[in-house]
Amino acid sequence: MKIIFIWIQWSGKWTQWRILVEKHGFKIYETGTALREIASQNTPLWKLVKSTIDAGKQVSPEIVEDILQEVVTQNKWQKLILDGFVRNEGNKISADKIVWDYRVVFFDLPEIDAKTRLLWRMYDKESGETFPAGTLINPKNGNTLTKRADDEEQAINERIKLFYEKTMPIVDLYREQGNLIEIDAKGTIEEIALRLEKSLGL
């Protein structure tokens, strides 16, 4: 089973894919994870990615397609979660060509809820983890939490605007094609996990 996650920021998808990994044996790939694995192999693809990053340029949709191809080829028979690989029309074309038998999970969270969660979430500078508003200490390591520097209203509005302009039309297209699992991202972690498992037949 191959699943592509699409989400508005702070919809809880990180927590949910972790449950699928730990409970149901999925392997998760987001772009950063895939790049780290490719880097460890010192492949021609990694050299291309590295030269692009070193030049201060953004990784192109064509390179993202190559990364996706590498991930799917190396994990042909595994349960895969592909997180963040489809953000625009070009990415969808790549996914249709390379993965083809995938299902799409969209974590649906109203814009106002996403903004509120992002404005008040807390951050562990050491581990990189984020936590809900009101959490002052990371329960795993005891570190004091702070707000992320980029979690200010203007930056959040820009990120959400980009999601609705570029990604939401792709969500609508998947819905029209009948290949969209919509998960209500409001509620407790356990409630959302049950909705996801039921929708995936797990």
trRosetta pair geometry for C-beta under 8 A, 3 or more apart (Angstrom, degrees):
i j d omega theta_ij theta_ji phi_ij phi_ji
1 26 7.9 -64 81 -104 104 102
1 79 5.1 14 56 -128 87 84
1 80 7.5 -164 99 35 54 60
1 103 7.2 -24 -169 16 94 115
1 200 7.5 87 175 -171 154 110
2 72 7.6 20 -120 -119 146 101
2 79 7.7 -168 -77 -156 43 41
2 80 4.7 2 -120 61 77 104
2 82 6.8 20 -177 -9 94 111
2 99 5.5 -154 131 -167 153 114
2 101 6.3 97 35 89 117 77
2 102 4.2 -71 103 -104 105 86
2 103 7.2 146 86 19 58 67
3 20 8.0 -67 47 173 151 165
3 26 7.5 -29 29 -138 120 142
3 80 7.0 -175 31 97 64 59
3 81 5.0 -18 71 -112 103 68
3 82 7.0 -180 90 24 48 72
3 102 6.5 156 -97 -166 17 92
3 103 5.4 -27 -110 70 71 87
3 104 7.5 141 -163 -103 64 20
3 105 5.6 15 -175 -6 113 114
3 200 7.3 -27 -87 -115 138 127
4 81 7.9 146 -96 -165 23 53
4 82 4.8 -28 -105 72 71 103
4 83 7.9 168 -157 -81 51 31
4 85 6.3 -95 -136 57 107 104
4 86 5.4 42 173 9 139 125
4 95 6.3 16 -77 -148 155 148
4 99 7.4 125 -51 91 116 169
4 102 5.3 58 -16 153 101 139
4 103 7.4 -172 24 89 74 38
4 104 5.0 -26 68 -109 99 71
4 105 7.2 174 82 25 46 70
5 13 5.3 121 179 -165 137 135
5 17 6.5 -63 -54 -68 154 124
5 81 6.2 30 -24 -177 111 100
5 82 7.1 -173 16 84 75 48
5 83 4.6 -1 48 -112 122 74
5 84 7.3 -7 79 -29 95 54
5 105 5.4 -26 -108 71 62 100
5 107 7.2 13 -166 -14 95 105
6 86 6.1 -55 -81 83 107 104
6 104 6.2 9 1 -173 115 104
6 105 7.2 170 28 85 69 48
6 106 4.8 -21 74 -104 101 77
6 107 7.5 -170 90 19 51 71
6 167 6.4 173 -163 179 112 117
6 170 7.2 -153 -126 99 153 112
6 171 5.9 -171 120 -85 148 97
6 174 7.9 165 12 14 152 156
7 11 4.5 -146 -169 43 108 134
7 13 4.3 -103 -61 -34 164 142
7 106 7.0 169 -78 -155 52 50
7 107 4.2 14 -114 44 99 112
7 109 7.8 37 -165 10 83 111
7 185 7.7 103 -141 -80 101 153
8 11 5.2 101 64 -47 71 121
8 107 7.2 -127 30 90 68 89
8 109 5.5 -130 60 56 117 100
8 111 7.4 -112 -169 -100 162 58
8 114 4.9 -59 130 -102 123 152
8 160 6.8 39 -160 -127 110 84
8 163 5.4 99 -117 160 80 161
9 114 6.0 101 71 -170 71 113
9 118 5.9 48 115 -82 117 127
9 156 7.9 -135 78 -145 143 82
9 159 6.0 15 -11 133 147 129
9 160 7.0 -102 29 -80 110 77
9 163 7.2 -137 -10 -55 87 147
10 109 7.6 -117 96 97 69 164
10 114 5.6 137 66 -150 101 69
10 117 4.1 175 145 109 137 124
10 118 4.9 -156 -7 -66 150 79
10 121 6.3 -140 -118 -46 133 143
10 130 7.8 -87 -105 120 94 146
11 107 3.9 136 132 120 136 124
11 108 7.6 127 -150 51 137 9
11 109 4.2 -160 -117 -7 95 134
11 114 6.6 -24 -68 -100 79 101
11 185 4.2 -36 -174 -166 93 166
12 15 5.2 -45 -173 38 77 115
12 16 6.0 74 132 -22 86 105
12 107 6.5 -162 60 -169 81 146
12 109 7.7 131 10 -64 95 138
12 185 5.3 167 34 -163 114 103
12 189 7.1 -161 -163 -107 129 73
12 192 6.1 32 115 113 146 174
13 16 5.5 -63 -147 43 37 110
13 17 6.1 31 160 -18 74 103
13 83 7.0 151 140 -138 127 117
13 107 5.0 -139 -70 -11 97 153
13 185 7.8 -44 -53 -117 72 129
14 17 6.4 -55 -144 36 26 101
14 18 6.5 29 154 -21 60 108
15 18 5.8 -59 -154 33 30 114
15 19 6.8 31 151 -21 64 103
15 189 5.6 -89 149 -130 142 113
15 192 8.0 73 93 81 116 135
16 19 5.7 -48 -153 30 37 112
16 20 6.7 35 151 -16 65 102
16 107 7.3 169 25 -90 152 131
16 183 7.8 109 -142 128 167 162
16 189 7.8 -162 -72 -155 72 79
16 192 6.1 -88 -86 126 120 115
16 193 6.2 -172 -123 -92 82 71
16 196 5.7 126 -164 -34 125 166
17 20 5.4 -50 -149 37 42 113
17 21 6.3 46 150 -23 68 103
17 26 7.3 -101 -165 94 77 137
17 28 5.2 93 158 -106 124 134
17 81 5.1 166 -142 138 115 163
17 83 6.3 -36 -72 -73 167 135
18 21 5.6 -52 -149 35 33 114
18 22 6.2 19 158 -9 67 111
18 28 7.8 -34 -80 -31 47 155
19 22 6.1 -62 -140 45 28 101
19 23 5.4 -2 172 6 68 122
19 24 8.0 43 133 5 66 98
19 189 7.9 156 -52 170 138 103
19 193 5.2 -68 129 -123 171 123
19 196 7.9 114 80 72 128 140
20 23 6.5 -62 -118 52 19 92
20 24 5.1 -42 -161 45 60 116
20 26 4.5 3 137 21 100 138
20 28 7.8 113 81 -67 106 105
20 81 6.3 104 94 -53 141 141
20 196 7.4 -89 -64 132 111 134
20 202 7.8 -130 -124 -80 88 172
21 24 7.6 -16 -47 54 6 72
21 25 7.5 17 -161 -147 37 6
21 26 5.1 -85 -89 70 53 84
21 27 7.0 79 -123 -102 95 24
21 28 5.5 -54 -74 -22 126 110
21 81 7.4 -88 -64 16 89 134
24 79 7.0 -106 129 133 95 164
24 197 7.9 175 -54 -116 140 98
24 202 5.5 -37 -107 -154 145 138
25 79 5.8 92 105 39 83 137
26 78 8.0 109 -151 156 47 94
26 79 4.3 -93 -107 120 65 111
26 80 6.8 137 -164 -110 89 8
26 81 5.1 56 159 -21 133 105
27 75 6.2 -128 75 -147 144 146
27 78 5.2 2 16 150 126 138
27 79 6.6 132 11 81 73 66
27 80 5.7 -30 67 -107 88 61
27 81 7.1 -169 88 23 39 77
28 33 6.8 106 114 13 80 173
28 80 7.9 133 -99 -163 26 55
28 81 4.6 -21 -110 67 71 112
28 83 6.2 12 -169 -9 97 124
29 33 5.2 -145 -140 86 55 123
29 34 5.0 59 -169 -60 111 98
29 71 5.1 113 180 -149 172 141
29 75 7.8 -168 -33 17 134 156
29 80 6.6 -14 12 -163 109 101
29 81 7.0 167 28 84 62 59
29 82 5.6 -14 71 -112 99 61
29 83 6.8 176 90 23 44 81
29 85 7.8 31 107 -47 100 123
30 33 5.2 91 48 9 65 105
30 34 7.2 -137 93 -5 29 92
30 82 7.9 128 -93 -171 44 43
30 83 4.0 -45 -86 79 91 105
30 84 4.9 50 -149 29 94 122
30 85 7.9 -151 -140 -42 48 78
31 34 5.8 -59 -149 39 31 111
31 35 6.2 31 155 -20 67 108
31 59 7.8 164 -176 73 134 154
31 64 7.0 -43 -116 -126 120 95
31 67 6.8 53 -138 126 77 157
31 84 5.5 -87 -12 101 98 121
31 85 6.8 149 -65 -84 87 67
32 35 5.7 -56 -147 36 30 112
32 36 6.5 32 155 -21 65 104
33 36 5.8 -56 -152 32 31 110
33 37 6.6 26 153 -15 65 105
34 37 5.9 -57 -151 37 32 109
34 38 6.2 30 154 -17 67 109
34 67 5.1 95 132 177 137 111
34 68 7.9 -16 -148 -77 167 41
34 70 7.1 123 -172 83 110 111
34 71 5.2 -54 -119 -72 122 121
35 38 5.6 -56 -144 40 32 111
35 39 6.1 38 154 -26 65 105
35 46 7.8 122 -160 -119 65 85
35 49 6.3 -162 -134 161 101 156
35 67 6.9 -28 -71 -129 71 135
36 39 5.6 -51 -147 32 30 115
36 40 6.7 32 154 -23 62 102
37 40 5.8 -53 -153 29 33 112
37 41 6.9 22 152 -13 63 108
38 41 5.9 -65 -156 38 35 108
38 43 5.9 -77 -166 35 83 117
38 45 5.7 -77 -164 96 131 112
38 46 4.5 175 141 -75 94 99
38 49 6.9 74 107 18 138 150
38 67 6.8 -86 -39 -125 151 87
38 70 6.2 49 -92 127 114 160
39 42 7.4 30 179 -68 39 50
39 46 5.1 146 -95 -143 45 131
39 49 7.9 -96 -74 81 84 131
39 50 7.5 108 -113 -67 95 111
41 46 6.7 162 69 -22 80 139
42 46 6.0 -106 -132 65 23 143
42 47 7.6 48 -172 -51 61 91
43 46 4.9 105 53 3 71 98
43 47 7.3 -129 101 -3 43 85
43 70 7.7 155 79 -126 164 141
44 47 5.5 -52 -150 34 38 114
44 48 6.5 39 151 -20 67 102
45 48 5.7 -55 -154 35 34 112
45 49 6.4 32 150 -17 67 106
45 63 7.9 139 -164 -153 89 83
45 66 5.5 -172 -132 144 119 124
45 67 7.1 150 169 -82 133 61
45 70 6.1 -131 52 -61 173 145
46 49 5.5 -54 -146 39 36 111
46 50 5.9 36 156 -21 69 107
47 50 5.7 -51 -141 37 29 112
47 51 6.3 29 158 -19 62 106
48 51 6.0 -56 -148 36 27 108
48 52 6.5 29 153 -20 62 107
48 63 6.6 -162 123 -118 115 112
48 66 7.7 4 78 90 143 161
49 52 5.7 -59 -154 35 30 113
49 53 6.3 24 154 -15 67 107
49 59 6.4 7 -137 -113 86 116
49 63 6.1 134 -92 -173 81 132
49 67 7.6 73 -81 -73 135 112
50 53 5.8 -56 -145 39 31 107
50 54 6.0 30 157 -19 67 110
51 54 5.7 -52 -139 39 30 112
51 55 6.3 28 158 -19 62 109
52 55 6.0 -63 -153 37 26 108
52 57 5.0 -86 -172 73 76 107
52 58 7.9 -45 162 94 111 18
52 59 5.8 98 118 -97 143 63
52 60 7.5 -119 -142 -5 149 87
52 63 6.6 -64 -11 -70 168 166
53 56 7.7 47 175 -68 35 21
53 57 7.4 -103 -83 57 22 65
53 59 7.2 -5 -67 -61 84 93
57 60 8.0 -10 143 -43 114 87
59 63 4.8 -110 -173 82 88 134
59 64 6.2 109 132 -55 110 83
60 63 4.9 100 55 6 75 98
60 64 7.1 -132 102 -3 43 87
61 64 5.3 -51 -146 37 37 116
61 65 6.3 45 151 -25 66 101
61 88 7.4 -86 -97 70 127 119
61 90 4.1 -11 -159 128 158 139
61 91 6.3 -120 -139 -62 103 67
61 94 7.0 -164 172 -33 93 136
62 65 5.6 -49 -154 30 32 115
62 66 6.8 33 148 -18 62 101
63 66 5.4 -49 -151 34 39 113
63 67 6.4 42 149 -21 67 101
64 67 5.5 -51 -150 35 34 114
64 68 6.4 37 151 -20 65 104
64 85 6.8 157 174 -150 109 74
64 91 6.4 -44 117 -106 141 93
64 94 6.9 142 105 62 92 173
65 68 5.6 -52 -148 36 32 113
65 69 6.4 36 152 -22 64 104
65 91 7.9 -157 -71 -121 78 52
65 94 3.9 -131 -109 -129 97 135
65 97 7.9 13 -151 65 116 126
65 98 7.1 167 -163 -32 79 138
66 69 5.6 -51 -148 34 32 115
66 70 6.5 36 152 -21 63 104
67 70 5.7 -54 -153 34 32 113
67 71 6.5 31 152 -19 65 106
68 71 5.8 -54 -148 35 32 112
68 72 6.3 24 159 -12 67 109
68 82 7.2 49 -130 -148 96 139
68 85 5.5 104 -94 -157 116 135
68 94 5.8 108 50 144 152 120
68 95 6.8 -99 -172 -88 155 64
68 98 5.4 121 123 79 110 161
68 99 7.3 -75 171 -41 115 102
69 72 6.2 -60 -144 41 27 105
69 73 6.0 27 159 -20 64 113
69 98 5.2 -118 -89 -128 70 137
70 73 5.9 -59 -144 38 25 111
70 74 6.2 14 163 -11 63 113
71 74 6.3 -67 -148 41 23 103
71 75 6.2 -22 168 21 63 115
71 80 7.5 121 149 -150 106 141
71 82 7.2 121 116 -107 148 105
72 75 6.5 -80 -136 58 23 83
72 76 6.9 64 161 -94 62 57
72 80 7.4 -104 -106 7 67 178
72 98 5.5 152 26 154 157 105
72 99 5.8 -142 -101 -90 144 74
73 76 6.5 -3 -159 -63 28 94
75 78 4.3 -57 -178 33 95 124
75 80 5.6 113 120 -80 133 122
82 85 4.6 -34 160 11 111 134
82 86 7.8 72 116 -9 114 92
82 95 7.6 165 103 -120 154 115
82 99 7.2 -97 -5 -88 157 152
82 102 7.3 -38 26 -136 126 148
84 87 6.7 8 -169 -54 62 109
85 91 6.1 169 147 -170 59 118
85 94 7.8 -115 162 92 102 120
85 95 6.4 122 119 -80 114 112
86 91 4.4 167 -125 124 50 118
86 92 5.3 71 -146 -77 113 66
86 95 5.4 -26 -76 -27 116 148
86 104 7.6 -58 60 -119 153 115
86 167 7.8 113 126 -136 72 92
86 170 6.2 -168 157 153 106 152
87 91 5.5 80 33 7 60 158
87 166 6.1 20 151 125 81 120
87 167 5.2 -56 -160 -87 57 106
87 170 7.7 154 161 19 14 155
88 91 5.3 100 53 9 64 103
88 92 7.4 -121 105 -7 36 90
88 166 4.7 -46 -95 180 94 105
88 167 6.7 -72 -71 -79 52 60
88 170 6.7 -166 -142 -44 16 135
89 92 5.6 -54 -152 32 35 113
89 93 6.6 38 152 -21 67 101
89 169 7.5 -26 -63 98 96 117
89 170 6.5 -161 -78 -82 53 103
90 93 5.7 -51 -153 31 34 113
90 94 6.7 34 150 -17 64 104
91 94 5.6 -55 -154 36 35 113
91 95 6.3 34 151 -20 68 105
91 170 7.7 -7 69 -115 102 160
92 95 5.6 -53 -146 37 34 111
92 96 6.2 36 155 -21 66 105
92 170 5.3 -169 -55 -140 135 119
92 173 7.1 36 -156 86 167 141
92 174 8.0 -138 -129 -60 128 97
93 96 5.9 -53 -148 35 29 112
93 97 6.5 24 154 -16 62 111
94 97 5.8 -64 -151 39 29 109
94 98 6.0 0 165 1 69 116
95 98 6.4 -68 -132 48 25 93
95 99 5.0 -23 -169 27 70 119
95 102 6.6 -67 174 37 108 146
96 99 7.4 -37 -81 53 12 81
96 100 6.1 60 -174 -96 44 63
97 100 7.1 -33 168 -61 5 94
99 102 4.4 13 138 -29 127 123
102 179 8.0 77 95 177 67 126
103 179 6.5 -145 -133 -171 56 84
103 181 6.2 37 161 -11 112 118
103 200 7.5 153 91 -118 152 84
104 171 8.0 -174 147 -123 137 62
104 174 4.8 -51 58 -164 158 152
104 179 5.6 77 15 132 106 86
104 180 5.2 -35 83 -108 112 59
104 181 6.6 173 89 22 53 76
105 181 4.8 -27 -105 72 66 109
105 183 6.1 17 -173 -9 96 120
105 196 6.9 42 -150 -136 141 100
105 199 7.6 119 -116 106 102 135
105 200 7.7 -23 -81 -69 127 108
106 171 5.3 89 -113 -136 148 114
106 174 7.4 155 -41 79 125 139
106 180 5.8 -1 -1 -166 121 102
106 181 6.9 165 21 79 71 52
106 182 5.2 -23 69 -108 103 64
106 183 6.9 173 83 23 48 76
107 183 5.3 -31 -108 72 58 107
107 185 4.3 69 176 -72 92 127
108 182 5.3 25 -26 -170 130 97
108 183 6.4 168 14 73 83 45
108 184 5.9 -40 67 -103 104 41
108 185 5.8 179 67 0 42 96
109 113 5.2 -114 174 84 96 121
109 114 5.2 116 111 -61 117 94
109 185 4.1 -56 -64 70 97 128
109 186 6.6 133 -121 -51 78 78
110 113 4.7 88 65 7 86 105
110 114 7.1 -154 95 -8 43 87
110 186 7.8 16 7 -54 94 125
111 114 5.6 -57 -149 36 33 112
111 115 6.3 32 156 -19 68 106
111 160 6.2 101 -146 -178 97 136
111 164 7.7 1 -94 -62 125 129
112 115 5.8 -53 -148 36 32 111
112 116 6.3 31 155 -19 65 107
113 116 5.8 -54 -146 36 31 111
113 117 6.3 30 157 -18 65 108
113 186 6.6 -80 -143 -89 170 105
114 117 6.0 -58 -148 38 28 109
114 118 6.2 22 157 -16 64 112
114 160 6.2 138 108 -108 131 123
115 118 5.9 -61 -146 40 28 108
115 119 6.1 28 159 -23 66 110
115 153 7.9 41 -167 -135 107 78
115 156 5.9 113 -134 142 74 130
115 157 7.5 31 -117 -80 117 66
115 160 6.6 -32 -75 -47 89 160
116 119 5.9 -55 -145 33 27 111
116 120 6.5 -14 169 14 62 113
116 133 7.9 -62 153 -23 81 145
117 120 6.9 -87 -150 52 21 85
117 121 5.9 37 161 -52 67 104
117 132 7.1 -59 -145 -128 90 77
117 133 7.2 -132 -135 -20 48 104
118 121 6.0 -35 -132 3 27 114
118 151 5.8 -159 164 -142 77 97
118 156 4.8 145 114 -129 138 128
118 159 8.0 -170 -151 68 162 134
119 151 6.5 153 -125 166 28 97
119 153 6.4 20 -107 -84 112 76
119 156 6.3 -66 -69 -25 75 170
120 132 7.9 17 108 177 95 56
120 133 3.4 14 130 -96 116 124
120 134 7.8 28 153 -23 117 67
121 130 5.1 22 158 179 129 113
121 131 6.5 153 -169 74 81 39
121 132 6.3 -63 -118 -123 76 25
121 133 6.2 -76 -81 -56 36 67
121 147 7.6 115 83 -129 55 73
121 148 7.5 5 89 5 98 107
121 151 6.5 -130 55 -133 91 155
122 130 6.8 150 79 -160 43 63
122 131 4.6 -27 66 65 97 95
122 132 7.4 2 19 80 92 23
122 133 7.0 130 -23 -107 90 33
122 134 8.0 -121 -19 46 126 27
122 135 5.1 -144 40 74 137 88
122 136 7.1 -130 -132 -96 167 29
122 145 3.8 54 160 148 122 134
122 146 6.7 134 -158 65 83 12
122 147 6.5 -71 -116 -82 54 53
123 128 7.9 -28 -168 -156 91 30
123 129 7.6 167 -150 90 51 45
123 130 5.4 -23 -98 -106 70 75
123 131 7.5 -165 -67 21 26 79
123 145 6.1 136 57 -164 32 88
123 146 5.8 -45 63 74 87 63
123 147 6.3 75 14 -159 107 17
123 148 4.4 102 -40 -57 157 83
123 151 7.5 -178 -32 -9 129 138
124 127 4.5 8 108 43 130 95
124 128 6.7 -34 81 22 86 17
124 129 4.8 19 33 53 120 84
124 130 7.6 -145 13 -75 77 31
124 131 7.4 69 -28 -14 95 110
124 138 4.7 39 -88 -65 135 138
124 141 7.5 99 -156 51 145 120
124 143 5.1 90 -142 88 105 136
124 145 5.7 -57 -73 -105 66 81
125 128 7.9 20 -169 -71 19 45
125 143 7.6 -142 41 168 74 138
125 146 6.6 15 -37 36 105 115
126 141 7.2 -103 84 98 137 154
126 143 5.5 -145 25 -105 126 160
127 138 6.7 128 23 -144 136 162
127 140 7.4 57 -65 77 170 130
127 141 6.7 155 -42 14 132 144
127 143 7.1 179 -2 25 105 151
129 138 6.6 105 69 -124 127 123
129 140 7.8 74 22 28 163 135
130 148 7.4 -33 -104 -35 112 125
131 135 3.8 -85 137 77 129 148
131 138 6.9 -160 -40 -99 142 69
131 145 6.0 -70 40 -120 128 158
132 135 5.6 96 64 -13 65 116
135 138 7.9 66 153 -84 115 43
135 145 6.1 38 114 27 84 163
136 144 6.9 -27 162 -147 77 70
136 145 5.8 -164 -168 41 27 103
137 142 6.2 -20 -175 -149 112 42
137 143 7.0 153 -157 76 64 37
137 144 6.3 -40 -103 -103 69 46
137 145 6.5 -148 -83 -7 16 97
138 141 5.2 3 101 47 122 82
138 142 6.6 -38 71 22 81 12
138 143 4.5 16 26 51 122 88
138 145 6.1 127 -43 -62 79 99
139 142 8.0 33 -143 -67 19 46
147 151 5.5 -122 178 67 95 126
148 151 4.2 93 65 -11 93 109
149 152 7.8 -29 164 -20 43 104
150 155 5.0 -129 -176 142 76 161
151 155 7.2 -108 -102 76 13 123
151 156 6.5 44 -152 -62 53 112
152 155 5.3 76 60 18 75 107
152 156 6.9 -155 88 -10 30 96
153 156 5.7 -60 -144 39 30 111
153 157 6.1 32 159 -22 67 106
154 157 5.8 -53 -149 34 29 112
154 158 6.6 29 153 -20 62 105
155 158 5.7 -54 -152 34 33 112
155 159 6.5 30 153 -18 66 105
156 159 5.8 -55 -149 36 33 109
156 160 6.3 26 156 -13 67 109
157 160 5.9 -59 -145 42 29 107
157 161 6.0 34 154 -24 65 108
158 161 5.6 -52 -144 35 29 114
158 162 6.5 32 155 -21 62 104
159 162 5.8 -53 -152 33 30 112
159 163 6.7 35 149 -22 62 103
160 163 5.5 -48 -152 30 37 116
160 164 6.6 29 154 -13 67 103
161 164 6.1 -60 -151 39 31 105
161 165 6.2 24 155 -15 67 112
162 165 5.8 -60 -141 42 30 108
162 166 5.7 -9 174 12 69 117
162 167 7.7 54 131 -2 68 100
163 166 6.9 -74 -130 51 17 85
163 167 4.9 -40 -159 39 60 122
163 168 6.5 77 141 -35 70 93
164 167 7.4 -31 -63 54 13 80
164 168 4.7 4 -141 -4 47 139
165 168 7.5 69 6 29 13 102
165 169 8.0 -15 165 -10 29 108
166 169 7.4 -86 176 28 17 102
166 170 7.7 2 144 -9 56 111
167 170 5.6 -59 -162 34 46 113
167 171 6.6 49 145 -23 74 100
168 171 5.3 -46 -150 30 42 117
168 172 6.6 45 152 -20 67 100
169 172 5.5 -50 -150 35 37 114
169 173 6.5 40 150 -22 65 103
170 173 5.4 -50 -149 33 36 115
170 174 6.5 38 152 -18 65 101
171 174 5.9 -54 -152 36 31 110
171 175 6.4 35 149 -22 64 105
171 180 6.7 90 -167 -127 67 140
172 175 5.5 -53 -151 33 33 116
172 176 6.5 34 151 -19 65 103
173 176 5.7 -52 -150 35 33 111
173 177 6.4 25 153 -13 65 110
174 177 5.6 -62 -147 43 32 109
174 179 5.1 -91 -164 79 84 84
174 180 4.1 112 123 -67 103 105
175 178 7.8 41 177 -68 30 27
175 180 4.5 -42 -82 27 58 151
175 182 7.7 28 -100 -51 107 118
177 180 7.6 104 61 -21 82 92
181 199 4.7 120 -164 158 125 131
181 200 7.1 37 -144 -68 171 71
183 192 6.5 77 165 -161 117 86
183 195 5.4 130 -144 118 91 120
183 196 5.4 12 -114 -81 145 81
183 199 6.5 -124 -82 9 94 158
184 187 6.8 62 116 -2 103 119
184 192 7.3 -132 89 -111 66 81
184 195 6.3 -107 43 -157 84 171
185 192 6.2 40 -133 -122 46 132
187 191 3.8 -86 147 85 131 139
187 192 5.5 159 76 -49 105 83
188 191 4.6 98 53 4 79 102
188 192 7.1 -151 90 -3 42 86
189 192 6.1 -62 -151 39 28 107
189 193 6.2 30 153 -22 65 110
190 193 5.6 -54 -145 36 30 114
190 194 6.5 32 156 -20 64 104
191 194 5.9 -55 -152 33 29 110
191 195 6.7 30 151 -18 63 105
192 195 5.6 -53 -153 35 35 114
192 196 6.4 33 152 -19 67 106
193 196 5.7 -56 -148 37 32 110
193 197 6.2 29 156 -17 67 107
194 197 5.9 -53 -142 38 30 109
194 198 6.1 30 159 -18 64 109
195 198 6.0 -59 -147 38 25 110
195 199 6.2 23 157 -18 63 112
196 199 5.8 -60 -148 38 28 110
196 200 6.2 12 159 -7 65 113
197 200 6.0 -68 -145 46 27 101
197 202 4.3 -93 -155 66 80 107
198 201 7.6 33 -179 -72 29 31
198 202 7.8 -78 -51 44 20 74
